[in-house]
Amino acid sequence: MEKIYTIAEIAQAHEGSLGILHSYIDALAQSGVDAVKFQTHIAHAESSEYEPFRVKFSYEDATRYDYWKRMEFTPPQWREIKTHCDEAGVDFISSPFSNAAVDLLEDVGVQAYKIGSGEVNNLLMLEKIARTGKPVILSSGMSSFAELDETVAFLRDRNVDFSILQCTTAYPTEPEEWGLNVIGELKERYDVPVGFSDHSGDIFACLAAAACGAEILEFHAVFDRRMFGPDAKASLTIDEIARLVEGTRQIATAHAHPVDKNDNRRFGELKSIFEKSLAVNKDLPAGHILTFDDLEAKKPKGYGIDAGKWQQAVGKRLRRSQRAWSFLKQDDVESV
């Protein structure tokens, strides 16, 4: 693994403000992430007045439909968002929630589609996306393996380039729910790039996922977790994201450079300093038969019998007298 691909999701942290959204792009680009991810909502195409709130948080919106309406941007505004991402050096990725949103994103020039956990079984929209030929990042948050099998088969039948993220749909996600074991299970089952989509509200889960072999990391971004919104408590701050990105780079470097424990030649000099030689811990006369209690190990190595070979000295007779704390050499004892 040469690099872990990092995706910071703004989602609705912009609260419908185009200015705040553009502020996020600048801040996240400076944090070092590879991509900034959005959600593209077109209320009349994806929702209705009957949709309930997942979390009743809004003081402005009477219904969930009203909330999605407030989160919309116009096509020209989306083109400006894409241009800003290009200028800032981050990939522009979005999650559509309707076929109409796919049409909008195609017009804007989205680089990849992220499929939210609630859309994995939306084969109508997945058919629309498959026809674009764009890569897909699939979140597995609410899906069983049986459901994922169906969607994976659907995508493969259409030659879609896709990856899968282990995800737990809980805000915030507790350690017992991270499901790090699923990362390996997804890789083995589907043989595609696998990552981790995080809602924990801290950097620990993503770092753990990276250490477990996640190739993609997605996480929510927020300026401050005390901000208004349904995802704020499950998000990472900009400073935390910068720290996370640095951590993922180091983990990727470690993965790319496995250590050969059969080869310790590089430690030769250090071993000669830190390893030890046998010594006696008291004055001993010639002819004395050595016991375990007569011996000590002292630095450095090479000034007496290797300390690791002490059993070869016990029970042997001294050829000459020894002073306390002197090194015990091979010719000081019989038949070592």
KEKE-3310 file (N, C-alpha, C; in steps of 0.2 Angstrom, whole numbers, plus 5000, padded with zeros to 4 digits):
npx = (5004:5004:4998:4985:4969:4961:4945:4936:4921:4909:4895:4880:4886:4888:4876:4867:4873:4882:4893:4899:4901:4911:4921:4924:4930:4942:4948:4949:4957:4969:4972:4976:4969:4963:4952:4936:4920:4903:4885:4872:4857:4841:4826:4813:4814:4819:4813:4799:4784:4782:4793:4802:4812:4828:4836:4828:4832:4831:4828:4823:4816:4801:4798:4807:4809:4808:4820:4829:4827:4832:4845:4849:4858:4860:4862:4872:4879:4884:4893:4902:4907:4913:4923:4930:4935:4944:4953:4958:4965:4959:4950:4933:4920:4904:4888:4874:4856:4846:4840:4839:4849:4860:4861:4863:4875:4883:4883:4890:4902:4907:4919:4919:4907:4899:4891:4878:4875:4861:4857:4862:4854:4846:4844:4839:4844:4858:4859:4858:4869:4879:4878:4885:4899:4907:4918:4913:4910:4906:4896:4894:4885:4872:4869:4868:4878:4872:4864:4874:4880:4871:4871:4884:4885:4877:4884:4895:4891:4889:4901:4906:4918:4922:4923:4922:4916:4918:4906:4897:4881:4879:4878:4886:4898:4902:4917:4914:4906:4914:4918:4930:4935:4927:4933:4944:4936:4928:4937:4942:4930:4926:4936:4941:4946:4945:4939:4935:4922:4919:4910:4914:4918:4931:4949:4953:4947:4948:4962:4965:4958:4966:4977:4973:4972:4964:4961:4955:4949:4935:4927:4917:4917:4919:4919:4918:4913:4903:4894:4879:4868:4865:4876:4886:4892:4897:4908:4925:4936:4944:4958:4960:4958:4969:4979:4976:4977:4991:4995:4989:4998:5010:5006:5003:5016:5022:5016:5020:5033:5037:5045:5058:5060:5069:5081:5093:5104:5107:5107:5119:5129:5123:5119:5131:5133:5122:5119:5126:5140:5146:5150:5158:5151:5157:5173:5182:5190:5203:5199:5186:5169:5157:5142:5124:5122:5134:5135:5134:5127:5135:5137:5149:5144:5155:5166:5167:5161:5146:5132:5120:5124:5125:5122:5131:5142:5139:5143:5155:5173:5184:5199:5208:5209:5196:5192:5179:5166:5173:5175:5170:5179:5181:5193:5194:5188:5185:5183:5172)
npy = (4994:5010:5022:5029:5033:5048:5055:5068:5072:5085:5085:5090:5100:5113:5119:5124:5136:5144:5151:5146:5133:5134:5139:5128:5120:5126:5125:5111:5107:5112:5104:5093:5082:5070:5071:5080:5077:5079:5080:5078:5085:5085:5090:5087:5076:5066:5065:5067:5074:5065:5059:5055:5063:5058:5062:5073:5089:5101:5119:5126:5119:5112:5099:5085:5085:5099:5102:5096:5103:5115:5112:5112:5116:5127:5122:5130:5135:5123:5120:5130:5125:5113:5119:5126:5116:5110:5120:5120:5109:5096:5081:5081:5074:5066:5061:5056:5057:5054:5050:5062:5070:5063:5066:5080:5080:5074:5084:5093:5087:5077:5067:5054:5043:5042:5030:5031:5023:5020:5019:5008:4997:5003:5000:5006:5019:5015:5009:5020:5027:5017:5018:5030:5027:5030:5028:5020:5022:5012:5012:5002:5002:4999:4986:4969:4954:4947:4956:4965:4956:4955:4968:4970:4960:4966:4977:4972:4965:4975:4980:4990:5000:4998:5001:4996:5002:4998:5002:5009:5013:5023:5037:5046:5033:5019:5011:4997:4995:4998:4988:4983:4970:4967:4973:4965:4954:4959:4962:4949:4943:4950:4954:4968:4985:4990:5000:5012:5020:5033:5037:5041:5052:5055:5053:5040:5028:5028:5028:5016:5008:5010:5004:4991:4989:4996:5005:5016:5030:5038:5052:5063:5081:5095:5112:5114:5103:5107:5114:5117:5104:5087:5079:5083:5079:5067:5070:5075:5088:5101:5102:5090:5082:5085:5080:5067:5064:5065:5054:5043:5043:5039:5027:5020:5021:5012:5000:4998:4995:4981:4973:4962:4949:4939:4945:4953:4961:4975:4978:4975:4983:4989:4978:4973:4983:4983:4970:4956:4950:4936:4937:4935:4937:4938:4936:4922:4906:4897:4881:4881:4876:4882:4890:4894:4905:4911:4920:4934:4945:4956:4972:4976:4965:4952:4953:4942:4926:4923:4930:4923:4910:4905:4893:4884:4886:4884:4872:4869:4869:4881:4887:4896:4908:4921:4938:4947:4953:4952:4949:4933:4922:4911:4903:4903:4893:4876:4866:4873)
npz = (5000:4995:4997:5007:5003:5007:5012:5015:5021:5019:5019:5026:5034:5030:5032:5022:5018:5005:5006:5018:5014:5004:5012:5019:5009:5007:5019:5021:5010:5014:5025:5019:5014:5001:4994:4994:4999:4995:4998:4986:4985:4979:4983:4979:4971:4978:4991:5002:5010:5019:5024:5039:5052:5055:5066:5077:5075:5070:5070:5060:5050:5046:5041:5036:5022:5020:5026:5017:5006:5009:5009:4996:4981:4967:4949:4943:4955:4959:4949:4952:4964:4961:4952:4962:4970:4961:4959:4972:4973:4977:4975:4968:4975:4976:4985:4977:4979:4971:4954:4947:4953:4949:4936:4937:4943:4933:4924:4930:4932:4941:4949:4955:4962:4977:4986:4998:5013:5014:5001:4995:4990:4981:4966:4955:4955:4955:4943:4934:4938:4934:4921:4918:4918:4928:4943:4958:4975:4988:5002:5016:5027:5032:5027:5025:5022:5012:5006:5001:4992:4982:4977:4973:4963:4954:4950:4945:4934:4926:4924:4932:4940:4956:4974:4992:5007:5024:5036:5050:5054:5064:5075:5087:5082:5093:5100:5101:5090:5078:5069:5064:5060:5049:5038:5033:5030:5020:5010:5007:5003:4992:4984:4981:4982:4998:5011:5025:5032:5043:5058:5071:5078:5082:5079:5081:5077:5063:5061:5067:5058:5046:5050:5050:5037:5028:5013:5009:5017:5025:5032:5042:5042:5052:5058:5071:5084:5092:5084:5075:5069:5061:5061:5068:5080:5077:5069:5063:5068:5059:5062:5068:5057:5049:5057:5057:5043:5042:5050:5043:5032:5037:5042:5030:5024:5033:5030:5017:5019:5024:5038:5039:5050:5050:5047:5055:5053:5052:5065:5071:5077:5088:5095:5100:5109:5118:5121:5132:5142:5151:5169:5185:5201:5213:5223:5217:5220:5211:5204:5209:5207:5196:5200:5197:5205:5205:5195:5184:5172:5161:5152:5139:5125:5120:5128:5137:5140:5130:5137:5135:5135:5147:5153:5149:5157:5170:5183:5178:5181:5188:5180:5185:5198:5201:5201:5209:5199:5187:5170:5163:5154:5140:5141:5155:5161:5162:5148:5140)
capx = (5000:5008:4994:4978:4965:4957:4939:4933:4914:4906:4888:4876:4889:4887:4869:4864:4877:4887:4900:4902:4904:4918:4926:4926:4934:4949:4951:4951:4962:4975:4973:4980:4965:4963:4945:4931:4914:4897:4879:4868:4850:4835:4821:4807:4816:4822:4809:4792:4782:4781:4800:4803:4818:4832:4836:4824:4837:4831:4823:4821:4813:4795:4799:4814:4808:4810:4828:4833:4826:4836:4852:4850:4862:4858:4868:4878:4883:4888:4899:4907:4910:4918:4929:4934:4939:4949:4958:4961:4969:4956:4945:4926:4916:4897:4883:4868:4851:4841:4843:4840:4855:4865:4861:4866:4883:4886:4884:4895:4909:4909:4925:4917:4900:4899:4884:4877:4872:4854:4856:4865:4849:4843:4846:4837:4850:4864:4859:4859:4876:4883:4878:4890:4905:4912:4919:4909:4913:4900:4896:4890:4883:4866:4868:4870:4882:4867:4862:4880:4881:4866:4873:4891:4884:4874:4889:4900:4887:4889:4908:4908:4924:4919:4926:4917:4918:4915:4903:4892:4877:4877:4881:4893:4899:4906:4922:4911:4903:4918:4918:4937:4935:4924:4938:4947:4931:4926:4943:4942:4924:4924:4943:4941:4948:4941:4940:4932:4918:4919:4906:4915:4919:4938:4953:4956:4944:4951:4969:4964:4956:4971:4982:4970:4973:4959:4964:4951:4946:4930:4925:4914:4921:4916:4924:4918:4908:4897:4890:4872:4867:4864:4882:4892:4895:4901:4913:4931:4938:4950:4964:4960:4959:4976:4983:4974:4981:4998:4995:4988:5003:5015:5004:5004:5023:5024:5013:5024:5040:5037:5051:5060:5063:5075:5088:5095:5111:5107:5107:5125:5133:5119:5119:5137:5133:5117:5120:5130:5145:5146:5155:5157:5148:5161:5179:5181:5196:5204:5196:5179:5164:5153:5135:5120:5122:5140:5136:5130:5128:5137:5139:5146:5145:5162:5172:5167:5157:5140:5127:5115:5127:5127:5121:5137:5147:5137:5145:5162:5178:5188:5206:5211:5205:5193:5190:5172:5163:5177:5172:5172:5181:5181:5199:5194:5184:5186:5178:5166)
capy = (5000:5016:5028:5028:5039:5051:5058:5072:5074:5091:5083:5096:5105:5120:5122:5128:5142:5143:5154:5141:5127:5136:5139:5121:5117:5129:5122:5104:5107:5114:5099:5087:5077:5069:5072:5083:5074:5082:5076:5082:5084:5088:5087:5085:5070:5061:5065:5069:5077:5059:5057:5057:5065:5053:5066:5080:5094:5108:5124:5130:5115:5108:5092:5083:5088:5106:5102:5094:5109:5121:5110:5112:5122:5127:5119:5135:5135:5116:5121:5134:5121:5109:5123:5128:5110:5109:5125:5119:5102:5091:5078:5082:5068:5068:5056:5058:5053:5053:5050:5069:5072:5060:5070:5086:5079:5073:5090:5097:5084:5073:5062:5048:5043:5039:5028:5031:5016:5019:5019:5002:4993:5008:4998:5011:5024:5012:5008:5027:5028:5013:5020:5035:5024:5033:5024:5020:5020:5009:5011:4995:5003:4995:4981:4962:4952:4945:4962:4967:4951:4957:4974:4968:4956:4971:4982:4968:4964:4982:4982:4996:5000:5000:4999:4995:5004:4996:5007:5007:5018:5025:5043:5043:5026:5017:5006:4991:4995:5000:4982:4982:4964:4967:4976:4959:4950:4962:4960:4942:4941:4953:4956:4974:4990:4991:5006:5013:5026:5033:5042:5040:5058:5055:5050:5033:5023:5029:5026:5008:5005:5010:4999:4985:4988:5000:5008:5022:5033:5043:5054:5069:5086:5101:5117:5113:5098:5111:5117:5114:5099:5080:5075:5087:5075:5062:5073:5077:5095:5102:5101:5083:5079:5086:5075:5060:5063:5063:5047:5038:5043:5035:5020:5018:5020:5006:4994:4997:4993:4976:4971:4955:4948:4935:4948:4958:4963:4982:4980:4972:4987:4990:4972:4973:4988:4981:4963:4956:4945:4933:4939:4932:4942:4937:4933:4914:4903:4892:4875:4882:4874:4887:4889:4899:4911:4915:4923:4940:4947:4963:4975:4975:4959:4951:4953:4936:4921:4926:4929:4918:4903:4904:4886:4880:4888:4881:4865:4869:4871:4887:4885:4901:4912:4926:4943:4949:4957:4952:4945:4926:4921:4904:4899:4903:4887:4869:4863:4877)
capz = (5000:4994:5000:5009:5000:5012:5009:5020:5019:5022:5020:5027:5039:5028:5034:5017:5016:5000:5009:5023:5010:5001:5018:5021:5004:5008:5026:5020:5006:5018:5029:5016:5012:4994:4991:4998:4997:4996:4996:4982:4987:4976:4988:4976:4967:4983:4997:5002:5016:5024:5027:5046:5054:5058:5072:5076:5077:5066:5072:5055:5046:5049:5039:5033:5015:5020:5027:5011:5001:5012:5008:4989:4978:4960:4945:4942:4961:4960:4945:4956:4970:4957:4950:4968:4972:4956:4960:4978:4972:4980:4971:4969:4975:4979:4985:4975:4982:4966:4947:4945:4956:4945:4930:4939:4945:4927:4921:4934:4931:4947:4948:4957:4965:4984:4988:5005:5016:5013:4994:4992:4987:4976:4960:4950:4954:4953:4935:4931:4939:4930:4914:4917:4918:4933:4948:4963:4982:4991:5009:5018:5034:5034:5023:5026:5016:5007:5002:4997:4987:4976:4974:4970:4957:4949:4948:4941:4928:4922:4923:4936:4945:4963:4981:4997:5014:5030:5039:5054:5053:5071:5076:5085:5083:5098:5098:5100:5083:5072:5064:5060:5057:5042:5033:5030:5027:5013:5005:5005:5000:4985:4981:4978:4987:5004:5016:5031:5033:5050:5062:5078:5081:5084:5074:5083:5072:5056:5062:5068:5051:5042:5052:5048:5029:5024:5008:5009:5024:5024:5038:5042:5044:5055:5061:5078:5086:5095:5079:5073:5063:5064:5060:5071:5086:5074:5064:5065:5066:5053:5065:5069:5051:5047:5061:5054:5037:5043:5053:5038:5028:5041:5042:5023:5023:5036:5026:5011:5020:5029:5041:5039:5056:5049:5045:5060:5052:5054:5073:5073:5082:5094:5099:5103:5115:5123:5124:5138:5143:5158:5174:5191:5206:5219:5222:5217:5219:5206:5206:5211:5202:5195:5200:5194:5209:5205:5188:5182:5165:5161:5146:5133:5123:5117:5133:5140:5137:5129:5143:5133:5135:5154:5155:5147:5162:5176:5184:5176:5186:5186:5179:5188:5202:5198:5205:5209:5194:5181:5165:5163:5147:5139:5144:5162:5164:5159:5143:5138)
cpx = (5004:5005:4987:4974:4960:4951:4936:4926:4911:4898:4884:4879:4889:4881:4866:4867:4882:4894:4903:4905:4910:4923:4929:4931:4942:4952:4953:4956:4969:4977:4976:4976:4965:4957:4940:4924:4908:4891:4875:4861:4846:4829:4815:4808:4817:4817:4802:4790:4782:4787:4801:4810:4822:4834:4833:4829:4836:4826:4820:4816:4807:4796:4806:4814:4811:4818:4831:4832:4831:4844:4854:4855:4860:4864:4874:4882:4887:4894:4904:4911:4915:4924:4934:4938:4945:4955:4962:4965:4966:4951:4938:4922:4909:4893:4877:4862:4845:4844:4844:4847:4861:4866:4864:4873:4886:4888:4889:4902:4911:4914:4923:4910:4901:4892:4883:4874:4865:4852:4859:4860:4844:4846:4844:4842:4856:4864:4860:4866:4881:4883:4883:4897:4910:4913:4914:4912:4906:4900:4891:4886:4877:4864:4871:4875:4878:4865:4868:4881:4877:4869:4880:4890:4881:4879:4894:4897:4888:4896:4910:4914:4922:4924:4921:4920:4915:4913:4898:4888:4874:4881:4881:4893:4904:4911:4919:4908:4907:4918:4924:4938:4932:4928:4941:4942:4928:4931:4943:4936:4923:4931:4943:4944:4943:4943:4936:4929:4917:4914:4907:4916:4926:4942:4955:4953:4947:4959:4969:4963:4962:4976:4980:4970:4968:4963:4961:4948:4941:4928:4922:4918:4917:4921:4924:4912:4902:4893:4883:4872:4867:4870:4888:4896:4899:4906:4920:4932:4943:4956:4965:4961:4966:4981:4982:4977:4988:4999:4994:4994:5009:5013:5005:5012:5025:5022:5017:5031:5040:5044:5052:5064:5068:5082:5088:5102:5112:5108:5114:5129:5129:5119:5125:5137:5128:5117:5126:5135:5144:5151:5153:5155:5152:5168:5178:5188:5197:5202:5188:5174:5159:5146:5131:5121:5129:5140:5131:5132:5129:5138:5146:5147:5152:5167:5172:5163:5150:5135:5122:5117:5129:5127:5127:5143:5146:5139:5152:5167:5182:5195:5210:5207:5202:5191:5182:5171:5168:5173:5175:5173:5181:5187:5199:5191:5186:5181:5172:5166)
cpy = (5006:5022:5026:5035:5042:5056:5062:5074:5080:5089:5090:5101:5112:5123:5126:5134:5141:5145:5149:5135:5129:5137:5132:5118:5120:5126:5115:5103:5108:5108:5093:5082:5076:5071:5076:5080:5078:5077:5081:5080:5088:5086:5084:5078:5064:5060:5067:5071:5071:5057:5059:5059:5059:5056:5072:5085:5101:5112:5128:5126:5111:5101:5091:5085:5095:5107:5101:5100:5114:5119:5110:5118:5121:5124:5124:5135:5128:5117:5125:5130:5116:5113:5125:5122:5109:5114:5123:5113:5096:5088:5080:5076:5070:5061:5059:5054:5053:5053:5057:5072:5069:5064:5077:5085:5077:5079:5094:5094:5080:5068:5055:5048:5039:5037:5027:5024:5015:5018:5012:4998:4997:5006:5002:5016:5021:5011:5015:5028:5024:5015:5026:5033:5027:5028:5025:5018:5018:5009:5005:4996:4999:4989:4974:4960:4950:4951:4965:4963:4953:4963:4974:4965:4961:4975:4978:4966:4970:4984:4989:4995:5003:4998:4999:4998:5001:5002:5005:5013:5020:5032:5046:5036:5024:5012:4999:4990:4996:4994:4982:4976:4963:4969:4970:4955:4953:4961:4953:4940:4943:4955:4962:4979:4991:4997:5006:5020:5027:5038:5042:5047:5059:5052:5043:5028:5023:5026:5018:5005:5005:5005:4992:4984:4992:5005:5015:5024:5038:5045:5061:5075:5092:5105:5116:5108:5101:5114:5113:5109:5092:5076:5078:5083:5069:5064:5074:5085:5095:5100:5093:5079:5080:5081:5068:5059:5061:5056:5042:5038:5039:5028:5017:5016:5013:5000:4993:4995:4987:4974:4964:4953:4942:4938:4954:4961:4971:4983:4977:4976:4988:4984:4971:4977:4985:4974:4962:4950:4942:4936:4935:4938:4942:4935:4925:4911:4898:4885:4875:4880:4879:4885:4895:4906:4914:4920:4929:4941:4955:4966:4977:4967:4958:4951:4947:4931:4924:4925:4924:4911:4901:4896:4881:4881:4884:4874:4864:4872:4877:4885:4890:4905:4918:4932:4945:4954:4957:4947:4938:4924:4913:4900:4899:4897:4881:4868:4867:4877)
cpz = (5000:4997:5002:5007:5005:5009:5015:5018:5023:5023:5021:5033:5037:5030:5029:5015:5011:5003:5014:5019:5007:5006:5020:5016:5005:5014:5025:5015:5010:5023:5026:5013:5004:4991:4996:4995:5000:4996:4992:4983:4982:4979:4984:4972:4972:4989:4996:5009:5022:5027:5034:5047:5057:5066:5072:5079:5075:5069:5066:5050:5049:5047:5037:5026:5015:5021:5021:5006:5003:5010:5000:4987:4970:4955:4944:4949:4962:4955:4948:4961:4966:4955:4956:4970:4967:4958:4967:4978:4976:4975:4973:4969:4978:4980:4982:4978:4977:4959:4945:4947:4952:4939:4931:4940:4938:4923:4924:4933:4937:4945:4950:4961:4972:4985:4995:5007:5014:5006:4991:4988:4982:4969:4954:4949:4952:4946:4932:4932:4935:4923:4913:4916:4923:4939:4954:4970:4986:4998:5011:5025:5036:5031:5026:5021:5010:5002:4998:4991:4981:4973:4970:4963:4952:4946:4943:4934:4923:4921:4927:4940:4951:4969:4986:5004:5019:5034:5044:5055:5061:5072:5083:5086:5088:5096:5097:5093:5077:5067:5060:5057:5050:5037:5029:5027:5020:5008:5003:5001:4992:4981:4977:4983:4992:5009:5022:5031:5040:5053:5069:5082:5084:5079:5075:5078:5066:5056:5063:5061:5046:5044:5050:5040:5025:5019:5007:5016:5022:5031:5038:5045:5047:5058:5068:5080:5089:5090:5078:5068:5066:5064:5064:5076:5083:5069:5067:5063:5061:5056:5066:5062:5048:5051:5059:5048:5038:5046:5048:5033:5031:5041:5035:5022:5027:5033:5020:5012:5026:5032:5041:5046:5056:5048:5050:5059:5054:5061:5076:5079:5088:5098:5102:5109:5120:5125:5128:5138:5150:5162:5180:5196:5212:5218:5222:5216:5213:5208:5208:5205:5202:5196:5197:5198:5209:5199:5188:5175:5164:5153:5145:5131:5120:5122:5138:5136:5136:5135:5142:5134:5142:5156:5154:5153:5168:5177:5181:5181:5183:5185:5183:5193:5199:5203:5204:5203:5187:5176:5165:5156:5146:5142:5151:5165:5159:5154:5142:5131)
residu = (MET:GLU:LYS:ILE:TYR:THR:ILE:ALA:GLU:ILE:ALA:GLN:ALA:HIS:GLU:GLY:SER:LEU:GLY:ILE:LEU:HIS:SER:TYR:ILE:ASP:ALA:LEU:ALA:GLN:SER:GLY:VAL:ASP:ALA:VAL:LYS:PHE:GLN:THR:HIS:ILE:ALA:HIS:ALA:GLU:SER:SER:GLU:TYR:GLU:PRO:PHE:ARG:VAL:LYS:PHE:SER:TYR:GLU:ASP:ALA:THR:ARG:TYR:ASP:TYR:TRP:LYS:ARG:MET:GLU:PHE:THR:PRO:PRO:GLN:TRP:ARG:GLU:ILE:LYS:THR:HIS:CYS:ASP:GLU:ALA:GLY:VAL:ASP:PHE:ILE:SER:SER:PRO:PHE:SER:ASN:ALA:ALA:VAL:ASP:LEU:LEU:GLU:ASP:VAL:GLY:VAL:GLN:ALA:TYR:LYS:ILE:GLY:SER:GLY:GLU:VAL:ASN:ASN:LEU:LEU:MET:LEU:GLU:LYS:ILE:ALA:ARG:THR:GLY:LYS:PRO:VAL:ILE:LEU:SER:SER:GLY:MET:SER:SER:PHE:ALA:GLU:LEU:ASP:GLU:THR:VAL:ALA:PHE:LEU:ARG:ASP:ARG:ASN:VAL:ASP:PHE:SER:ILE:LEU:GLN:CYS:THR:THR:ALA:TYR:PRO:THR:GLU:PRO:GLU:GLU:TRP:GLY:LEU:ASN:VAL:ILE:GLY:GLU:LEU:LYS:GLU:ARG:TYR:ASP:VAL:PRO:VAL:GLY:PHE:SER:ASP:HIS:SER:GLY:ASP:ILE:PHE:ALA:CYS:LEU:ALA:ALA:ALA:ALA:CYS:GLY:ALA:GLU:ILE:LEU:GLU:PHE:HIS:ALA:VAL:PHE:ASP:ARG:ARG:MET:PHE:GLY:PRO:ASP:ALA:LYS:ALA:SER:LEU:THR:ILE:ASP:GLU:ILE:ALA:ARG:LEU:VAL:GLU:GLY:THR:ARG:GLN:ILE:ALA:THR:ALA:HIS:ALA:HIS:PRO:VAL:ASP:LYS:ASN:ASP:ASN:ARG:ARG:PHE:GLY:GLU:LEU:LYS:SER:ILE:PHE:GLU:LYS:SER:LEU:ALA:VAL:ASN:LYS:ASP:LEU:PRO:ALA:GLY:HIS:ILE:LEU:THR:PHE:ASP:ASP:LEU:GLU:ALA:LYS:LYS:PRO:LYS:GLY:TYR:GLY:ILE:ASP:ALA:GLY:LYS:TRP:GLN:GLN:ALA:VAL:GLY:LYS:ARG:LEU:ARG:ARG:SER:GLN:ARG:ALA:TRP:SER:PHE:LEU:LYS:GLN:ASP:ASP:VAL:GLU:SER:VAL)
# end
